[in-house]
């Protein structure tokens, strides 16, 4: 099942809204597909690049590219979350240790 959690109107072209959206789906197969020109339509709106989707069954997060492809962003999102948990002093210590050749 596909659910649009949130969407932000960007503009209107040819009587169709272009939106930045947050979706949730049960499986990757439920992600809306691009047409032949790379346009992804969901609930009658065109999805703009940067729209995101959470696949509940796998826990993965996907981002919509400018070509209409859903790209798995999970690894990137997890790394950002981990980096946000580290304090500045820990990040500085890590950087110093790396520069000194202690971590490879």
CNS distance restraints for C-alpha pairs under 8 A (distance, minus, plus):
assign (resid   1 and name CA) (resid  25 and name CA) 5.66 0.50 0.50
assign (resid   1 and name CA) (resid  26 and name CA) 5.93 0.50 0.50
assign (resid   1 and name CA) (resid  30 and name CA) 6.91 0.50 0.50
assign (resid   2 and name CA) (resid  23 and name CA) 7.08 0.50 0.50
assign (resid   2 and name CA) (resid  24 and name CA) 5.98 0.50 0.50
assign (resid   2 and name CA) (resid  25 and name CA) 4.61 0.50 0.50
assign (resid   2 and name CA) (resid  26 and name CA) 7.15 0.50 0.50
assign (resid   2 and name CA) (resid  30 and name CA) 6.48 0.50 0.50
assign (resid   2 and name CA) (resid  31 and name CA) 7.56 0.50 0.50
assign (resid   3 and name CA) (resid  23 and name CA) 5.68 0.50 0.50
assign (resid   3 and name CA) (resid  24 and name CA) 5.28 0.50 0.50
assign (resid   3 and name CA) (resid  25 and name CA) 6.37 0.50 0.50
assign (resid   4 and name CA) (resid  21 and name CA) 7.07 0.50 0.50
assign (resid   4 and name CA) (resid  22 and name CA) 6.06 0.50 0.50
assign (resid   4 and name CA) (resid  23 and name CA) 4.53 0.50 0.50
assign (resid   4 and name CA) (resid  24 and name CA) 6.50 0.50 0.50
assign (resid   5 and name CA) (resid  21 and name CA) 7.62 0.50 0.50
assign (resid   5 and name CA) (resid  22 and name CA) 5.48 0.50 0.50
assign (resid   5 and name CA) (resid  23 and name CA) 5.47 0.50 0.50
assign (resid   5 and name CA) (resid  24 and name CA) 6.84 0.50 0.50
assign (resid   6 and name CA) (resid  21 and name CA) 5.68 0.50 0.50
assign (resid   6 and name CA) (resid  22 and name CA) 5.11 0.50 0.50
assign (resid   6 and name CA) (resid  23 and name CA) 7.17 0.50 0.50
assign (resid   7 and name CA) (resid  19 and name CA) 6.11 0.50 0.50
assign (resid   7 and name CA) (resid  20 and name CA) 5.52 0.50 0.50
assign (resid   7 and name CA) (resid  21 and name CA) 4.11 0.50 0.50
assign (resid   7 and name CA) (resid  22 and name CA) 6.19 0.50 0.50
assign (resid   8 and name CA) (resid  19 and name CA) 5.36 0.50 0.50
assign (resid   8 and name CA) (resid  20 and name CA) 5.18 0.50 0.50
assign (resid   8 and name CA) (resid  21 and name CA) 6.34 0.50 0.50
assign (resid   9 and name CA) (resid  17 and name CA) 6.89 0.50 0.50
assign (resid   9 and name CA) (resid  18 and name CA) 6.31 0.50 0.50
assign (resid   9 and name CA) (resid  19 and name CA) 4.61 0.50 0.50
assign (resid   9 and name CA) (resid  20 and name CA) 6.67 0.50 0.50
assign (resid  10 and name CA) (resid  17 and name CA) 7.52 0.50 0.50
assign (resid  10 and name CA) (resid  18 and name CA) 5.66 0.50 0.50
assign (resid  10 and name CA) (resid  19 and name CA) 5.28 0.50 0.50
assign (resid  10 and name CA) (resid  20 and name CA) 6.98 0.50 0.50
assign (resid  11 and name CA) (resid  17 and name CA) 6.03 0.50 0.50
assign (resid  11 and name CA) (resid  18 and name CA) 5.40 0.50 0.50
assign (resid  11 and name CA) (resid  19 and name CA) 7.24 0.50 0.50
assign (resid  12 and name CA) (resid  16 and name CA) 5.52 0.50 0.50
assign (resid  12 and name CA) (resid  17 and name CA) 4.45 0.50 0.50
assign (resid  12 and name CA) (resid  18 and name CA) 5.79 0.50 0.50
assign (resid  13 and name CA) (resid  17 and name CA) 6.48 0.50 0.50
assign (resid  13 and name CA) (resid  18 and name CA) 7.20 0.50 0.50
assign (resid  16 and name CA) (resid  44 and name CA) 7.44 0.50 0.50
assign (resid  16 and name CA) (resid  45 and name CA) 6.15 0.50 0.50
assign (resid  16 and name CA) (resid  46 and name CA) 7.04 0.50 0.50
assign (resid  17 and name CA) (resid  44 and name CA) 7.94 0.50 0.50
assign (resid  17 and name CA) (resid  45 and name CA) 5.19 0.50 0.50
assign (resid  17 and name CA) (resid  46 and name CA) 6.23 0.50 0.50
assign (resid  18 and name CA) (resid  45 and name CA) 5.86 0.50 0.50
assign (resid  18 and name CA) (resid  46 and name CA) 4.70 0.50 0.50
assign (resid  18 and name CA) (resid  47 and name CA) 5.92 0.50 0.50
assign (resid  18 and name CA) (resid  48 and name CA) 6.24 0.50 0.50
assign (resid  19 and name CA) (resid  45 and name CA) 6.62 0.50 0.50
assign (resid  19 and name CA) (resid  46 and name CA) 6.21 0.50 0.50
assign (resid  19 and name CA) (resid  47 and name CA) 5.26 0.50 0.50
assign (resid  19 and name CA) (resid  48 and name CA) 5.69 0.50 0.50
assign (resid  20 and name CA) (resid  47 and name CA) 5.89 0.50 0.50
assign (resid  20 and name CA) (resid  48 and name CA) 5.28 0.50 0.50
assign (resid  20 and name CA) (resid  49 and name CA) 7.34 0.50 0.50
assign (resid  20 and name CA) (resid  50 and name CA) 6.79 0.50 0.50
assign (resid  20 and name CA) (resid  51 and name CA) 5.06 0.50 0.50
assign (resid  21 and name CA) (resid  47 and name CA) 6.62 0.50 0.50
assign (resid  21 and name CA) (resid  48 and name CA) 7.73 0.50 0.50
assign (resid  21 and name CA) (resid  51 and name CA) 4.83 0.50 0.50
assign (resid  21 and name CA) (resid  52 and name CA) 6.39 0.50 0.50
assign (resid  22 and name CA) (resid  51 and name CA) 6.01 0.50 0.50
assign (resid  22 and name CA) (resid  52 and name CA) 5.02 0.50 0.50
assign (resid  22 and name CA) (resid  53 and name CA) 5.66 0.50 0.50
assign (resid  22 and name CA) (resid  54 and name CA) 7.88 0.50 0.50
assign (resid  23 and name CA) (resid  52 and name CA) 6.28 0.50 0.50
assign (resid  23 and name CA) (resid  53 and name CA) 4.45 0.50 0.50
assign (resid  23 and name CA) (resid  54 and name CA) 6.25 0.50 0.50
assign (resid  24 and name CA) (resid  53 and name CA) 5.39 0.50 0.50
assign (resid  24 and name CA) (resid  54 and name CA) 4.73 0.50 0.50
assign (resid  24 and name CA) (resid  55 and name CA) 5.93 0.50 0.50
assign (resid  24 and name CA) (resid  56 and name CA) 6.83 0.50 0.50
assign (resid  25 and name CA) (resid  30 and name CA) 6.04 0.50 0.50
assign (resid  25 and name CA) (resid  31 and name CA) 6.78 0.50 0.50
assign (resid  25 and name CA) (resid  53 and name CA) 7.18 0.50 0.50
assign (resid  25 and name CA) (resid  54 and name CA) 6.35 0.50 0.50
assign (resid  25 and name CA) (resid  55 and name CA) 5.03 0.50 0.50
assign (resid  25 and name CA) (resid  56 and name CA) 6.10 0.50 0.50
assign (resid  25 and name CA) (resid  57 and name CA) 7.99 0.50 0.50
assign (resid  26 and name CA) (resid  30 and name CA) 6.99 0.50 0.50
assign (resid  26 and name CA) (resid  55 and name CA) 5.49 0.50 0.50
assign (resid  26 and name CA) (resid  56 and name CA) 4.98 0.50 0.50
assign (resid  26 and name CA) (resid  57 and name CA) 5.20 0.50 0.50
assign (resid  27 and name CA) (resid  31 and name CA) 7.59 0.50 0.50
assign (resid  27 and name CA) (resid  55 and name CA) 5.60 0.50 0.50
assign (resid  27 and name CA) (resid  56 and name CA) 6.83 0.50 0.50
assign (resid  27 and name CA) (resid  57 and name CA) 5.64 0.50 0.50
assign (resid  27 and name CA) (resid  58 and name CA) 7.29 0.50 0.50
assign (resid  28 and name CA) (resid  55 and name CA) 6.19 0.50 0.50
assign (resid  31 and name CA) (resid  53 and name CA) 7.66 0.50 0.50
assign (resid  31 and name CA) (resid  70 and name CA) 7.83 0.50 0.50
assign (resid  32 and name CA) (resid  40 and name CA) 6.44 0.50 0.50
assign (resid  32 and name CA) (resid  41 and name CA) 6.91 0.50 0.50
assign (resid  32 and name CA) (resid  42 and name CA) 6.45 0.50 0.50
assign (resid  33 and name CA) (resid  40 and name CA) 5.84 0.50 0.50
assign (resid  33 and name CA) (resid  41 and name CA) 7.67 0.50 0.50
assign (resid  33 and name CA) (resid  68 and name CA) 7.49 0.50 0.50
assign (resid  33 and name CA) (resid  69 and name CA) 7.88 0.50 0.50
assign (resid  34 and name CA) (resid  38 and name CA) 4.87 0.50 0.50
assign (resid  34 and name CA) (resid  39 and name CA) 4.95 0.50 0.50
assign (resid  34 and name CA) (resid  40 and name CA) 4.30 0.50 0.50
assign (resid  34 and name CA) (resid  41 and name CA) 7.25 0.50 0.50
assign (resid  34 and name CA) (resid  68 and name CA) 5.28 0.50 0.50
assign (resid  34 and name CA) (resid  69 and name CA) 7.17 0.50 0.50
assign (resid  35 and name CA) (resid  39 and name CA) 5.41 0.50 0.50
assign (resid  35 and name CA) (resid  40 and name CA) 6.43 0.50 0.50
assign (resid  38 and name CA) (resid  66 and name CA) 7.86 0.50 0.50
assign (resid  38 and name CA) (resid  67 and name CA) 5.23 0.50 0.50
assign (resid  38 and name CA) (resid  68 and name CA) 4.64 0.50 0.50
assign (resid  38 and name CA) (resid  69 and name CA) 7.75 0.50 0.50
assign (resid  39 and name CA) (resid  46 and name CA) 6.81 0.50 0.50
assign (resid  39 and name CA) (resid  47 and name CA) 7.51 0.50 0.50
assign (resid  39 and name CA) (resid  67 and name CA) 7.69 0.50 0.50
assign (resid  39 and name CA) (resid  68 and name CA) 5.85 0.50 0.50
assign (resid  40 and name CA) (resid  46 and name CA) 5.72 0.50 0.50
assign (resid  40 and name CA) (resid  47 and name CA) 5.58 0.50 0.50
assign (resid  40 and name CA) (resid  48 and name CA) 7.99 0.50 0.50
assign (resid  40 and name CA) (resid  68 and name CA) 6.03 0.50 0.50
assign (resid  41 and name CA) (resid  45 and name CA) 5.41 0.50 0.50
assign (resid  41 and name CA) (resid  46 and name CA) 4.49 0.50 0.50
assign (resid  41 and name CA) (resid  47 and name CA) 5.95 0.50 0.50
assign (resid  42 and name CA) (resid  46 and name CA) 6.40 0.50 0.50
assign (resid  42 and name CA) (resid  47 and name CA) 6.77 0.50 0.50
assign (resid  47 and name CA) (resid  51 and name CA) 6.52 0.50 0.50
assign (resid  48 and name CA) (resid  64 and name CA) 7.52 0.50 0.50
assign (resid  48 and name CA) (resid  66 and name CA) 7.63 0.50 0.50
assign (resid  49 and name CA) (resid  63 and name CA) 7.66 0.50 0.50
assign (resid  49 and name CA) (resid  64 and name CA) 5.02 0.50 0.50
assign (resid  49 and name CA) (resid  65 and name CA) 5.05 0.50 0.50
assign (resid  49 and name CA) (resid  66 and name CA) 5.01 0.50 0.50
assign (resid  49 and name CA) (resid  68 and name CA) 7.37 0.50 0.50
assign (resid  50 and name CA) (resid  63 and name CA) 5.71 0.50 0.50
assign (resid  50 and name CA) (resid  64 and name CA) 5.20 0.50 0.50
assign (resid  50 and name CA) (resid  65 and name CA) 6.47 0.50 0.50
assign (resid  51 and name CA) (resid  63 and name CA) 5.82 0.50 0.50
assign (resid  51 and name CA) (resid  64 and name CA) 5.32 0.50 0.50
assign (resid  52 and name CA) (resid  61 and name CA) 7.01 0.50 0.50
assign (resid  52 and name CA) (resid  62 and name CA) 5.56 0.50 0.50
assign (resid  52 and name CA) (resid  63 and name CA) 4.53 0.50 0.50
assign (resid  52 and name CA) (resid  64 and name CA) 6.22 0.50 0.50
assign (resid  53 and name CA) (resid  61 and name CA) 5.71 0.50 0.50
assign (resid  53 and name CA) (resid  62 and name CA) 5.12 0.50 0.50
assign (resid  53 and name CA) (resid  63 and name CA) 6.52 0.50 0.50
assign (resid  54 and name CA) (resid  59 and name CA) 6.73 0.50 0.50
assign (resid  54 and name CA) (resid  60 and name CA) 5.99 0.50 0.50
assign (resid  54 and name CA) (resid  61 and name CA) 4.64 0.50 0.50
assign (resid  54 and name CA) (resid  62 and name CA) 6.46 0.50 0.50
assign (resid  55 and name CA) (resid  59 and name CA) 5.49 0.50 0.50
assign (resid  55 and name CA) (resid  60 and name CA) 5.35 0.50 0.50
assign (resid  55 and name CA) (resid  61 and name CA) 6.27 0.50 0.50
assign (resid  55 and name CA) (resid  62 and name CA) 7.79 0.50 0.50
assign (resid  56 and name CA) (resid  60 and name CA) 7.25 0.50 0.50
assign (resid  60 and name CA) (resid  72 and name CA) 6.91 0.50 0.50
assign (resid  60 and name CA) (resid  73 and name CA) 7.37 0.50 0.50
assign (resid  60 and name CA) (resid  74 and name CA) 5.30 0.50 0.50
assign (resid  61 and name CA) (resid  72 and name CA) 5.98 0.50 0.50
assign (resid  61 and name CA) (resid  73 and name CA) 5.43 0.50 0.50
assign (resid  61 and name CA) (resid  74 and name CA) 5.09 0.50 0.50
assign (resid  61 and name CA) (resid  77 and name CA) 7.82 0.50 0.50
assign (resid  62 and name CA) (resid  70 and name CA) 5.73 0.50 0.50
assign (resid  62 and name CA) (resid  71 and name CA) 5.22 0.50 0.50
assign (resid  62 and name CA) (resid  72 and name CA) 4.42 0.50 0.50
assign (resid  62 and name CA) (resid  73 and name CA) 5.19 0.50 0.50
assign (resid  62 and name CA) (resid  74 and name CA) 7.09 0.50 0.50
assign (resid  63 and name CA) (resid  70 and name CA) 5.49 0.50 0.50
assign (resid  63 and name CA) (resid  71 and name CA) 5.25 0.50 0.50
assign (resid  63 and name CA) (resid  72 and name CA) 6.53 0.50 0.50
assign (resid  63 and name CA) (resid  73 and name CA) 6.30 0.50 0.50
assign (resid  64 and name CA) (resid  68 and name CA) 6.09 0.50 0.50
assign (resid  64 and name CA) (resid  69 and name CA) 5.73 0.50 0.50
assign (resid  64 and name CA) (resid  70 and name CA) 4.62 0.50 0.50
assign (resid  64 and name CA) (resid  71 and name CA) 6.28 0.50 0.50
assign (resid  65 and name CA) (resid  69 and name CA) 5.29 0.50 0.50
assign (resid  65 and name CA) (resid  70 and name CA) 6.28 0.50 0.50
assign (resid  65 and name CA) (resid  71 and name CA) 6.87 0.50 0.50
assign (resid  73 and name CA) (resid  77 and name CA) 6.07 0.50 0.50
assign (resid  74 and name CA) (resid  78 and name CA) 6.09 0.50 0.50
assign (resid  75 and name CA) (resid  79 and name CA) 6.24 0.50 0.50
assign (resid  76 and name CA) (resid  80 and name CA) 6.28 0.50 0.50
assign (resid  77 and name CA) (resid  81 and name CA) 6.25 0.50 0.50
assign (resid  78 and name CA) (resid  82 and name CA) 6.18 0.50 0.50
assign (resid  79 and name CA) (resid  83 and name CA) 6.10 0.50 0.50
assign (resid  80 and name CA) (resid  84 and name CA) 6.16 0.50 0.50
assign (resid  81 and name CA) (resid  85 and name CA) 6.52 0.50 0.50
assign (resid  82 and name CA) (resid  86 and name CA) 6.75 0.50 0.50
assign (resid  86 and name CA) (resid  90 and name CA) 6.16 0.50 0.50
assign (resid  86 and name CA) (resid  91 and name CA) 6.54 0.50 0.50
assign (resid  87 and name CA) (resid  91 and name CA) 6.34 0.50 0.50
assign (resid  88 and name CA) (resid  92 and name CA) 6.12 0.50 0.50
assign (resid  89 and name CA) (resid  93 and name CA) 6.11 0.50 0.50
assign (resid  90 and name CA) (resid  94 and name CA) 6.06 0.50 0.50
assign (resid  91 and name CA) (resid  95 and name CA) 6.13 0.50 0.50
assign (resid  92 and name CA) (resid  96 and name CA) 6.15 0.50 0.50
assign (resid  93 and name CA) (resid  97 and name CA) 6.10 0.50 0.50
assign (resid  94 and name CA) (resid  98 and name CA) 6.08 0.50 0.50
assign (resid  95 and name CA) (resid  99 and name CA) 6.12 0.50 0.50
assign (resid  96 and name CA) (resid 100 and name CA) 6.15 0.50 0.50
assign (resid  97 and name CA) (resid 101 and name CA) 6.42 0.50 0.50
assign (resid  97 and name CA) (resid 102 and name CA) 5.24 0.50 0.50
assign (resid  97 and name CA) (resid 103 and name CA) 6.46 0.50 0.50
assign (resid  98 and name CA) (resid 102 and name CA) 5.50 0.50 0.50
assign (resid  98 and name CA) (resid 103 and name CA) 5.00 0.50 0.50
assign (resid  98 and name CA) (resid 104 and name CA) 7.16 0.50 0.50
